[in-house]
Amino acid sequence: MDKAGRLVVPKALRDRIGLHSGEVEITADGASLRVEPVFDDVLVEKDGHLVIPTSHATITEEFVRELRDADQK
């Protein structure tokens, strides 16, 4: 964090979770901060199903496992 309070999220991490430039919401989560992109709350219809628009991140079982394990620490 710099003196102005700005945080830099490394490009590799941004790419991994699909975080792109734009508005984000930051919330306190215990002693951590949670940074989430702000998306429209509009649902999209695809193949007859309503879906939440994606962040363009690739979600694999390994990725979900890593996120779950990181949350346990």
Summary of the structure (lengths in Angstrom):
residues: 73
radius of gyration: 14.8
end to end distance: 22.2
largest distance: 49.7
contacts: 110
relative contact order: 0.15
helix: 26%
strand: 25%
